[in-house]
Amino acid sequence: MEEELKKLIVSLNEELKTCQKEADILNVKSKYVGKKSRIMEILSGLKDMSTDDKKKYGSLINNTKKEMEQIITTSIEELANKSNILFDDTVEYDIENGSLHPVTIVAKEVTDILKRMGFTVVMGPEMESEYYNFEGLNIPKDHPARDMQDTYYLDNGQLLRTHTSPMEIRSMENYGAPLRIAAPGRTFRNEDLDANHENTFFQIEGMVIDKDVTIGNLIYVVQNVLREIFKRDVKIRLRPGFFPFTEPSYEVDMNCLICGGKGCPTCKNSGWIELIGCGMTHPMVYKYGGVDHEVYNGFAFGLGLTRLAMMKYKINDIRVLNSGDLRSLEKFDIH
């Protein structure tokens, strides 16, 4: 037993040496301390051991698991420190040569904020299965909620994802609970184009699973993200909504910064713009993800990064962001 536990530590360290990005480390984490890992098999086998063996090996097994988790945490921190190395500012370059896209900047800002709050950034495929995009999120084939998302279906039987929410199920399958993930990415819906709607837009899905999580925790995260993005308190309202994968569900609107709340085409003359759909995660989602709802609970939210960029940079027409017209982006002077 002692020899096998030592070999697990050695093998873990060897695999972590080959990791080049955070996603690689998370895959190693799933392999070595995930719910289907060897250390979890050994832990579950404790109940079948004799009393003497439990006394002999119980602490050793638990301490080994803790050591492995700490090694993984340290690897993630070391990788983050490497990524923060500054470029050599003595190299000459033309600062007017280009600029980052407004959505790219906002996405980076939001993920940085969430990472400081303990979230792990995860990425998933844009071409998804119906299971991950709908069924695993408590939206069966005959559910009317599918009509809310006019979807692009592909010849291979898959579809272009309508939200980044599929990463909820994928992350629960890979990492178990507790869990804090943020999943940014591009999404697609067959929308009628106007100042506030596009068929291609960016979103970030957030999910927290832990013990004794409340709606107050959700509101805190949302308010904190918006406060840091806009560098001030912003006026928001929370109203009842409906999403099959959360219960209760809420819509979070923010005061339109284009018109100052007076009403304009961007906010459909309401003075408010819908920014976030959120709620406490539905028990069926935990079932599909393989998490015990009797032990854990939590919340999820979907934040529209494209609309957030519109508010931050006062862009009054969403179509500008996907136009490819460099002149439209240059006027924001975002470097």
N, C-alpha and C positions, 0 to 999 in steps of 0.2 A: 504493500500500500504506500509506504513512504517513498519507495523508489518511483512509483508511477506518478505521484504528485510532484516529485522533483522534475521528472521528465516533462510534465505539462508546463511547468514554469520555463524550462529551457526552450521547449518548442515554441511557446508564446513569444518569448524574447526574440527568437530567430525570425519568426514570421513578421514581427513588428519592424524589424530592421529593413524589410523590403517595401514597407508602406510609403507611398509618395504623397498621398492626400488623405484627408479626414475620412472619406468614404471607405478607403482601404482599411483603415484602423477599425472602423465600425463593423466591417465584415469580419475582421479577425476577432473582434469582441463577441460577435454573435456566435462564432465557431467555438470560442473557448469558455465563455461565461454565459452564453445564451441559454434559453430554456431547454434546448436539445443538445447541449454540450456535454462532454464527458464528466466535467466536475459536477454538473447538476445530476447526472446519473449516479455518481458516487454519493452525493448528498441524499438523494432519494432512497438509496440503498441502506442508509443508516438505520432506518426503522426495522430492517430485517436482521440487523446484527445482534449479537449477544450483548448483555449489559456490560461485560468487560471490554468488548471491542468498541462499544459506543464511547466508553470512558477513554479508551486508548486513542481512538481515531477521530472522535467528534470535533475536538478543538483544532486538531491538525488540518482536517478537511476544510473547516470554516475559515481558518486563518489562511490556508492556501488560496481559497476563493477570493478573500479580501485582498491578498497580495496581488493576485492576477488583475483584479479590478483597478488597484492602485497603479500597477504597471501600465495599464491601458490609458488611464487618466493622465499619467505623466507623459505618455507618448503623444497624446492629443495636445497637451500644453506645449510640449517642445516643438511640435509641428506648427502651432499657432505663432510661437515666437520666431521661428524661421521665416514665416510668411510676412512678418512685420519688419523684416530687414529693409532699410531704405535704399532707394536707388542712388547711385553716385551722382550727386548734383554738380560735379565738376564737368560732366559731359555736356557739350553744347548740343542743343536741340531747338527746334522751332516750336515754340509754345502755341503758335497760331495754326499749326499743322492739322489739328483735329480736336474733337471734344467728345466726351462721353455722352451717351444718350441719357436724357432725363430719367427714363425708367430704370436704366442701369444704375444710376447714382442712388435713386430712392431704394431700389432693391438691396444695394450694398448697405445703405444706412439702416434699413429695417433689420436685416440679418445680423448686423453688428450689434444693434440694440438687444435683440433677442438672445444672441450668444452670450452677452454680458449677464443676461437673466437666467442662464443655465440651459438654453435651448441648443440642440444640435441641428445643423443644417443638413438636410438630406435632399437628394435629387431622384427623379423618377422619369420613366419614358413618356414622351408626348403621344405616342401611339399606344393605346391602352386596350385591355379586354373589357367586355361589358361587366364582367364580375367585379373587377377592381373599381371601375368608374361608377357602377350603379349598384349591383346586387350586394356586394360586400358592405355598402354604405346604407343598407336597409331600403334600397329602391328596386324592388322586384320588377319583372318585365311588364306586369299589368298595372304598375303604380302610376297614378296621374302626374306625379312629380316629374316624370320623364318628359312630359310635354312642356315643362318650364325650361328645358334645355334642348333646343333644337340642334341636333347633333350631326356631325359629319361621320357617316359610316363608310368604311373602306371595303374594297373588294375581298380582302383577306379575312373578313369576319370581325376585324377589330374596328376601333374608332379613334378619332382625335379627341383627347381628353377634354372634357368640358370644365374641369376644375383641377386643382392639384390635390384634392381630397383623397384620391386613391392612395396617396402616401401614408394615410392613417393606417389602412389595413396592411400595406407592405411593411411599415415600420413595426407594427405590433407583431407581425409574423417573424420579423428578423431579430428584434431586440427585446420583445416582451415588455414587462412593466416592472418598476415605474419608468416613465418615458416623458421626454420633452423634446419635440421636434418642430422644426420650421422648414417647410417645403416650398421654395419659390420656383416659378417657372411659367412657361407660355401655355395658354389655354385657347380653346377654339369653340365658337358657337355660331350657328347660322343666323346672325342678327341682321336686321334692317339697319343700315348705317345712318347715323346722324351725329350730332355734336357730342353725344354722350355714349354712343354704342359703336363697337367695332366687332368684326368677326374673329379677330386675333388680339388677345390682350394678355396682360401679365397679372399673376395673383400669387399670394403666399398663404399657404395653409399652416396654421399653428395648432399643436395638440399637446395637452398636458394630461398625463395619467399618473395618479398618485393616490394616497389615502387622505380622506377628509378634505377634498378640494371643493370649493364653493363658487357660486356665481360672483362673489366679491373678488376672488382671485382673478377671474376672467376680466372683470371691469378694470381692475388695477393694471393688468398687462396692456389692455387696449389704450387706456388713458396715458400710460407711461410711454408707449410707442409713439402716439400722436404728439405728446408734449415734446419729446426729444426731436422728432422730425421737424416740427414747426418752431421749435425753440421758445415756445410759450404755451399757455393753456389754450385749448381750442374748445369751442362750444359744440357739444355733441348731444344727441338724444338717443335713448334706448327705447325701442318699441317692439311689441310682440311680432314674431315672424313664424315661418314654418320651414323647416328642413327635416327630411326623413331621418337624418343621421344625428340629430340633436333633439333633446326634450328636457326642459323647455328650450325654445328657440327665440332668438332676438335679431333684429336689424339695428345696426348702429349707423346713424346718419351724422354728418358733420355740417356745420354752417358753411354754405358755399362761399369760398374766398374769392371767387371770380366777381361776384356782385355784392359781396358783403351781406348776403341774406335777403337782398331786395327782390330777387327773382330774375332769371336769365335763361336763355336756351340750354345752357350747360346743365342747370339744375331743374329743368322743365318748369321754370318760373315758380318753384316752390320755396326757394331760399335754402333748401337742404339738398345734400347729395349723398346717396347711399354709398357707403364705403366698406362696411364689414357685415358679414353674416356670421352668427355665432350661437353658441348655446352649450348646454351640458350634454356630453356625448350619450347617445341612446344605448341602452343595454344590448340591443341586437348587434351593434357595431363591435362591442367588446367580444361578443360570441363569435362573430366572423373572424376577428383578429386573434382569437385564442387567449383572451385575457379574462380572468375571473372577476366578474362584476360584483360579486359578493365581498371581494377584498378591496378592489380599486374603483375609483370613479374619476371624473375629470371633465375637461371642456375642450372644445375645438373652435377655431375661427378661420374665416377666409377673408383676407384683406386684399382689396383691389389695388395692386401697385400702379397700374396705369392711371386710375382716377386719383390716386394719391399724388402722383407726379403732376397731374393737371392742377391740383390744388396748390401744391408747393410752389410751382413755377407759373401759376396763373395762366395756364394754357386753356383757352376757351373752346377748343374743338379737338376731340380725341383723334380725329383722322389725321391730324398733323403728325402725330407720333409714329405712324406707320407709313407716311407718305414717301419716305426716301428723299425728300427735298432738303438738301443740306442747308439751303438758305433759311428754311424755317427753323432749323435747329441752331444755326449760328447766332440768331438773334437772342437766344437765351444766354449765350456766353458762358456755357457750363464746361469747365475744364477739370 
